[in-house]
C-alpha cells in the first residue's frame, strides 16, 4: 500500500500539472484576499479571514477534482491498472493509497495559505488582533471538506478513462453536495424537511466546524461521507473486474 501511495504522490509532484494547479489555487486565494475590492481585507478593514474561508470551498471544487482526476482514469487509459491489480494488494488498499496521496497534496496546497494568517496577524491593530481559534477551526473545516471532495474525486476518476470527464463529474457532485441540498432546503422553510436537507449537505457541517465547534456529529458526517464514496469506488472497480 505504501508503495502505491509513494508512487501516486511522487508521480503527481514530478509533473508540471501539480505546480500549475496548486499555483493557480494560491493565486486565486491571494487575489480574493488582497486585491478584489469586494473581498479584499485591506478594503474591509477588519483583521479576519472570513472572506477567504467563505470562498475557499468553491475554489476547492476545482482544485480537488484537478488533483484526483488522474487517479484511476489515467491508469485505466494507459492500461497500467491491470498490472497494479495483479499485485498482492487489495482494491481497498489501492483506493486508500491513492486517496491519502491526494489528501497529502491537498495539505501541501493549503500550507502556503498560512502566510495570509501571519500577514493579517502582523497587520492587525493592535498587533495580533485576530481570532486565532476561529482561524484554526476554519482550517480544520477546510481539511475535512477537502477530504470529502477528495473521496468524490477518486470515485469520479474510477468511472471513466477520460480525465476531463472525471474532472467535470467531480466538480458537479462536489457543488451539489456543498450547495445543492442547502438550496433545496429553502423550498421547505420552517419544516423538518428543511432540517434534514441541511444536515445532508456539506455546508452546514463545514460552517459548524469553522465556528470553532468540534461536534462529534460533524466529524462522523465527514468520515461517513468519505467512506460512502470510497465504498462506491470499490464497487465500481470490482464491477469492471467482473466484466473483464
Beta strands, then each sheet from edge to edge (+ up, - down):
end
